Amino acid sequence: MHSDNSRKSANPRTTTSAVLTRRRFLGSTAAAAVFTIVPRHVLGAGQTAPSDMIHMAILGTGGQGLVNMRSLLQQPDVRIVAIADPNEESDYSQWYFKGTGGRIPALKLIQESYQKKGVGSGCAEYLDYRRLLEKEKAVDAVLVATPDHAHAVVTLAALQLKKHVYTEKPLCRTVYETQKVVEAAKAANVATQMGNQGHSGEGLRLFCEWIWDGAIGPIREVHSWATFQKMTELKERPKETPPVPKRLNWDLWLGPMPDRPYHPAYCPVTWRAWYDFGVGMLGDFACHHMDPAFQALKLGLPSSIEASTVGKGKDTFPDATNAYFEFPARGEIPSVRLTWYDGGLLPATPAELDPGRRLSANGHGILFVGEKGKLLGGGWAESPRLIPEKAMQAYTRPARTLPRVPGHHRDWLDCIKSGNKPCTNILCHPKLRSSRRL
C-alpha cells in the first residue's frame, strides 16, 4: 500500500517507528478493543506524577501542536522527550499558525529551545503514536493535538496506559466517542485537560462573578458567535487522485477513518471542513465562546435545538450556521435561549453599544441580555464589559470569589504533581463540576 517513509533524525536519541498500517491495526485484536479499558493489573501500577520533571510526548505536531509546544517549552519542569506525527512537514503560512508544521519544525523548535537553556535536547521521533506509546516507557504525560478524527482513539490509548492527558478541543467528534473517553478517564484517574484555553482565564471568572452579583439582572437571552476563514469551496469529495506527498504517510493520517484517496483539500488544516475529519465551526469554537454562558448560567442539556444553515455540502460543513438552543429553568435561574452564529453571521448590534465600538473586533464574542442591562465580551471569554461604557464605570465590582489558576497548561502540570483535577478536565460536566472551582 505504501512505503515506510520514516526518517532518522540527526539527533542521536531519536528513534523512528516501523510502520503498522491502518488496515492491519483495524483488523487486529487491539483495534477491536480500542474502546475497552485495560485492567490495571495488566498494565501494572499506574503512572505516578514525578516530583520534579515531567516527561512529555506530543502526539500531533501540526499548527496547534506547535502552539502547545511553545507554551510547554517555557515550563521549567517539562521535558518533551518524544513526538509523533505521520506528517514530516507542511506549509501553514496561509493560516493563523503561520510557518510550517510537522515533525521537522517540531524537532527544530525543541532543539533550539533546549540549547538556549543549556539542557539536553534529545527527542524521539515517530510516525505512529502507537509505536511511541509502546516504546517510550518513561513518558509521564501526553498532549494530543491530532486532527479531530483521531482525538478519541489517541486519547483512549494514552488513558489505557495511565498517562496524564491533555487533548485539544473538541474532545471527540461523536457522542459515542465522548462517552468512551469519559469512561476511560474515570478508570485511569489521571490528570486530564482539554484545550479550551479561555476556561482558565480571568475573563470567565469575571463573567460569572458579575452575573452572579446581579450586574444585569435575570438573563433570558444570550448570543455567541465565531468567524474563521473559509476552509474549502468544495461540497463533496474531490474526484482527482494526486500522488501522496513524500513527506506524508496518508494511511496513518487517515487513522480510524474509512479509506479514501489523498487530496490536498483534506490537509493540513482544511480537514476541519469535512464531516469525516472535523466538527465544523460550531464544534471548533462553541466550546470557547459559549463557555461563559454554560458556567455563569449553570446550563446543562438544552430542551430543544433548531438550526438554519447556508452552503451545506454533501461531505462538508455549512459555510454559515444559526443555531438556537433552548434551556429550561434551573431552580431560581430562568429559562434562556442561547443563539449561535458563525460564518460571518452576527447578532443585531445592541443599541447600548457606544458609538465607534464594534460588536465584534475579531469576529468572536458573546453577549448576555439581562433585564437590567447587557454584558459583552470577546471570544475565549475575554474582556467582559457592561455596555454602554458608562454602565461599566458606574458598576461596583464584587469581590473575587472564584479560585484563579496560574495558566492553562500550568494548571494541568501542577495537577499532574498534586493529584488534583485541572479546571477543565475531561470529567468536568455539569454533574461533576465543583461548586468552588471552574
C-alpha positions in Angstrom: 0.0 0.0 0.0 2.7 2.4 0.9 6.4 2.6 1.7 7.9 3.2 5.1 8.8 6.9 4.9 10.1 7.1 8.4 13.3 9.1 8.8 16.3 9.0 11.1 16.8 12.4 12.8 20.3 13.9 13.2 19.5 13.8 16.9 21.3 10.7 18.3 18.5 10.0 20.7 15.8 9.9 18.1 14.0 6.6 17.5 11.9 6.1 14.3 9.0 3.7 14.1 8.3 0.8 11.9 5.0 1.5 10.1 2.0 -0.5 11.2 -0.6 0.0 8.5 -4.0 1.3 9.4 -5.7 -1.7 7.9 -3.6 -4.2 9.9 -4.4 -2.2 13.0 -8.1 -2.0 12.4 -8.2 -5.7 11.7 -6.3 -6.7 14.9 -7.5 -7.5 18.3 -6.1 -4.2 19.5 -8.5 -2.4 17.3 -11.4 -4.5 18.4 -10.6 -3.5 22.0 -9.9 0.2 21.2 -12.9 1.2 23.4 -12.0 -1.2 26.2 -10.3 -0.2 29.3 -7.3 -2.4 30.0 -7.4 -3.5 33.7 -4.8 -2.0 36.0 -3.3 -5.4 36.8 -2.5 -6.0 33.1 -0.7 -2.7 32.7 1.0 -2.7 36.1 0.9 0.2 38.6 -0.5 3.5 37.3 1.9 6.2 36.4 3.0 8.3 39.4 3.4 12.0 38.9 7.1 12.9 39.2 8.2 15.2 42.0 10.2 17.4 39.7 10.5 16.8 35.9 7.5 15.8 33.8 8.5 13.8 30.7 6.1 14.8 27.9 5.2 13.4 24.5 3.4 15.4 21.8 1.0 13.4 19.6 0.3 15.6 16.6 2.8 18.4 15.6 0.7 20.5 13.2 -0.2 24.1 13.9 -2.0 23.7 17.2 0.5 21.1 18.3 3.3 23.6 17.9 1.3 26.3 19.7 1.0 24.0 22.7 4.7 23.0 22.4 5.8 26.6 22.6 3.9 27.0 25.9 5.2 23.8 27.4 8.8 24.6 26.4 8.6 27.6 28.7 7.8 25.4 31.7 10.9 24.6 33.7 9.7 21.2 34.9 8.7 19.8 31.5 10.9 17.9 29.1 9.5 17.0 25.7 11.1 13.6 25.1 9.1 12.3 22.1 6.9 13.4 19.3 4.6 11.5 16.8 3.1 12.6 13.6 2.6 10.9 10.2 3.5 14.3 8.5 7.1 15.4 8.2 6.4 19.0 7.2 3.6 21.1 5.6 3.1 24.7 4.8 0.8 26.6 7.3 1.6 30.1 6.1 -1.9 30.9 4.8 -3.4 30.1 8.2 -3.1 31.9 11.5 -0.5 29.4 12.7 2.0 30.7 10.1 5.2 29.0 9.2 5.3 25.2 8.8 4.1 22.3 10.9 5.1 18.6 11.3 7.9 16.6 12.8 10.8 18.6 11.3 9.7 22.1 12.6 8.8 20.4 15.9 12.2 18.9 16.4 13.8 22.1 15.4 11.8 24.1 17.9 12.6 21.6 20.7 16.3 21.6 19.9 16.6 25.4 19.7 14.7 25.9 23.0 16.7 23.4 25.0 20.0 24.6 23.5 19.2 28.1 24.8 18.5 26.6 28.2 21.7 24.6 28.1 19.9 21.3 28.7 19.8 18.0 26.8 17.6 18.2 23.8 17.3 14.5 22.9 13.8 13.8 21.5 12.5 10.6 19.9 10.5 10.9 16.7 7.8 8.6 15.4 5.3 8.5 12.6 2.9 6.4 14.6 1.7 7.4 18.0 1.1 3.7 19.0 4.8 2.9 18.5 5.7 5.9 20.7 3.4 4.8 23.5 4.8 1.3 23.1 8.5 2.2 23.2 8.7 5.4 25.3 8.0 3.9 28.8 9.4 6.9 30.6 6.7 9.3 29.2 4.6 10.6 32.1 2.1 12.7 30.1 1.0 13.3 26.5 -0.5 16.2 24.7 -2.9 15.2 21.9 -3.1 17.7 19.0 -4.0 15.5 16.1 -6.8 16.3 13.7 -10.2 15.8 15.3 -11.0 12.4 13.8 -8.1 10.9 15.8 -8.7 12.6 19.1 -10.8 9.7 20.6 -8.5 6.8 19.7 -5.3 8.6 20.6 -6.7 9.8 23.9 -8.0 6.4 24.8 -4.7 4.8 24.0 -2.9 7.1 26.4 -5.6 6.8 29.1 -5.4 3.0 28.9 -1.7 3.3 29.8 -2.5 5.6 32.7 -0.7 8.6 31.1 -1.8 12.1 32.1 -3.5 13.6 29.0 -4.2 17.0 27.5 -6.4 16.7 24.5 -7.2 19.7 22.2 -10.8 20.6 21.6 -13.1 19.2 20.6 -12.5 16.2 22.9 -14.2 13.9 20.3 -16.3 14.0 17.1 -19.3 12.0 18.3 -21.3 11.4 21.5 -20.3 7.7 21.5 -16.6 8.6 21.4 -17.1 11.1 24.2 -18.8 8.5 26.4 -16.0 6.1 26.0 -13.3 8.7 26.6 -15.1 9.8 29.8 -15.3 6.1 31.0 -11.6 5.7 30.3 -10.8 9.0 32.2 -12.7 7.8 35.2 -10.9 4.5 35.2 -7.4 6.0 34.7 -7.7 8.5 37.5 -5.0 10.7 36.0 -4.8 14.5 35.4 -6.7 15.3 32.2 -7.2 18.7 30.5 -9.0 20.0 27.4 -7.6 22.6 25.1 -10.4 25.2 25.7 -7.9 27.8 26.9 -10.4 30.5 27.8 -11.7 28.4 30.7 -8.5 29.0 32.6 -8.6 32.8 32.1 -9.6 35.8 34.2 -12.4 36.8 31.9 -14.5 33.6 32.5 -14.4 34.2 36.2 -15.4 37.8 35.9 -18.4 36.9 33.7 -19.5 34.5 36.5 -18.9 36.8 39.4 -20.6 39.8 37.8 -23.6 37.8 36.6 -24.0 36.1 40.0 -23.7 39.6 41.6 -26.8 40.6 39.6 -25.0 43.1 37.4 -27.5 42.8 34.6 -30.3 41.1 36.4 -32.0 37.8 35.3 -30.9 36.6 31.8 -33.2 35.0 29.3 -31.2 35.7 26.1 -27.6 35.1 25.1 -25.8 35.4 21.7 -22.5 33.9 20.8 -20.6 33.9 17.5 -17.4 33.0 15.7 -15.8 33.9 12.4 -12.9 32.0 10.8 -11.5 31.9 7.3 -13.3 29.5 4.9 -11.7 26.1 4.7 -12.9 24.9 1.3 -15.2 25.7 -1.6 -15.8 22.0 -2.1 -19.2 20.5 -1.2 -18.3 16.8 -1.9 -15.2 14.7 -2.2 -12.8 15.7 -5.0 -12.6 13.2 -7.8 -8.9 13.9 -8.6 -6.3 11.5 -7.1 -3.0 13.3 -6.9 0.0 11.5 -5.6 0.6 11.5 -1.8 3.4 13.9 -0.8 6.6 12.0 0.1 6.6 13.7 3.5 3.2 12.4 4.5 2.1 8.9 5.5 -1.5 9.1 4.3 -2.5 5.7 5.6 -1.5 6.7 9.2 -3.1 10.1 8.8 -6.5 8.6 8.0 -6.2 6.6 11.2 -9.6 5.1 12.2 -11.5 6.6 9.2 -12.5 4.7 6.0 -10.2 4.6 3.0 -10.2 7.5 0.6 -7.6 8.7 -1.9 -5.3 11.5 -0.8 -6.2 15.1 -1.8 -4.6 18.4 -0.6 -8.2 19.6 0.1 -8.0 17.5 3.3 -4.8 18.5 4.9 -3.2 20.4 6.5 -5.8 22.4 8.5 -8.6 22.1 5.9 -9.7 18.7 7.4 -11.8 20.9 9.7 -14.3 21.5 6.9 -15.0 17.7 6.3 -17.6 15.6 8.1 -15.3 12.6 8.4 -12.4 14.6 9.9 -13.7 17.7 11.7 -16.6 19.2 13.5 -17.3 22.5 11.7 -17.2 26.0 13.2 -19.8 25.1 15.8 -17.7 22.3 17.1 -14.5 24.2 16.8 -15.5 27.4 18.6 -18.6 27.0 20.7 -16.6 25.3 23.5 -14.6 28.5 23.7 -17.2 31.2 23.2 -20.3 29.6 24.8 -18.3 28.7 27.9 -19.3 31.9 29.9 -22.9 31.1 29.3 -22.6 27.5 30.4 -20.6 28.4 33.5 -22.4 31.6 34.7 -25.9 30.4 33.9 -25.2 26.8 35.1 -26.5 25.3 31.9 -27.0 21.6 31.3 -28.5 19.9 28.3 -30.9 22.0 26.1 -34.5 21.1 25.9 -34.6 21.9 22.1 -32.3 22.9 19.3 -33.1 24.4 15.9 -30.7 25.4 13.2 -30.5 27.0 9.8 -27.5 26.8 7.5 -26.0 28.3 4.4 -23.9 26.4 1.9 -24.1 23.0 3.4 -22.3 20.3 1.3 -22.7 16.6 0.8 -19.4 16.0 2.6 -18.6 19.4 4.1 -20.0 21.5 6.9 -22.1 24.6 6.1 -20.5 27.9 5.2 -22.6 29.6 7.9 -24.9 28.5 10.7 -27.5 29.9 13.0 -28.4 27.6 15.9 -30.9 28.2 18.7 -30.6 26.3 22.0 -33.5 26.5 24.5 -32.6 25.7 28.1 -35.2 25.2 30.8 -35.2 27.0 34.1 -32.6 25.8 36.7 -34.0 26.4 40.1 -34.3 30.2 40.5 -32.4 30.8 37.2 -34.9 31.4 34.4 -35.1 29.6 31.1 -32.8 31.0 28.4 -32.3 31.0 24.7 -28.7 30.8 23.5 -28.2 31.7 19.8 -25.1 30.7 17.9 -23.8 32.5 14.8 -20.8 31.6 12.5 -19.5 32.1 9.0 -19.9 35.9 9.2 -23.4 35.9 10.7 -23.7 38.2 13.8 -26.5 39.3 16.1 -28.0 42.7 15.8 -25.9 45.5 17.2 -27.3 46.4 20.6 -28.5 50.0 21.0 -26.4 50.3 24.1 -23.1 49.9 22.3 -21.1 53.1 22.3 -20.5 55.0 19.1 -17.3 53.8 17.4 -17.2 50.5 19.2 -17.7 47.3 17.2 -19.8 44.4 18.4 -17.0 42.0 17.4 -13.5 43.3 17.0 -12.1 40.0 15.8 -15.2 38.1 14.7 -15.7 36.2 18.0 -17.7 37.1 21.1 -20.6 36.7 23.5 -23.5 39.0 24.5 -25.7 38.5 27.6 -29.0 40.3 27.6 -30.4 40.8 31.1 -33.4 42.6 32.5 -31.2 45.4 33.9 -28.5 45.6 31.2 -26.2 43.9 28.8 -22.8 42.3 29.2 -20.5 42.0 26.1 -17.2 40.0 25.8 -14.8 38.7 23.2 -14.1 35.1 22.2 -12.4 32.8 24.7 -14.3 34.6 27.5 -12.0 37.7 27.0 -12.6 41.2 28.3 -16.1 41.3 29.7 -17.7 44.8 29.8 -21.0 46.2 30.7 -22.4 48.3 27.9 -22.7 51.2 27.5 -19.3 52.1 29.0 -20.9 54.5 31.5 -22.6 51.4 33.0 -19.3 49.7 33.4 -17.8 52.8 35.0 -20.7 53.0 37.4 -20.6 49.4 38.4 -19.1 48.4 41.7 -17.4 45.1 41.1 -17.9 42.3 43.6 -15.1 40.7 45.5 -13.3 37.9 43.6 -14.7 34.7 45.0 -13.7 32.1 42.4 -10.3 30.5 42.5 -7.8 31.6 39.8 -5.4 29.3 38.1 -1.8 30.1 37.1 -2.3 29.3 33.4 -4.0 26.7 31.2 -1.0 24.4 30.8 0.4 25.2 34.2 -2.9 24.2 35.9 -2.6 20.8 34.2 1.1 20.3 35.1 0.5 21.3 38.7 -2.3 18.8 38.9 -0.1 16.0 37.5 2.0 16.5 40.6 -0.6 17.2 43.2 -3.3 14.7 42.2 -5.9 17.4 41.9 -8.2 17.9 38.9 -7.4 20.6 36.4 -10.2 23.3 36.0 -11.2 21.9 32.6 -10.7 18.2 33.0 -12.4 15.6 30.9 -14.9 14.8 33.6 -15.9 18.5 34.1 -19.5 18.4 33.0 -22.4 19.9 35.0 -23.0 16.9 37.3 -19.3 16.7 38.1 -18.3 20.3 38.4 -17.1 21.5 41.7 -19.2 24.4 43.1 -15.9 26.1 44.1 -13.7 25.6 41.1 -14.3 26.4 37.5 
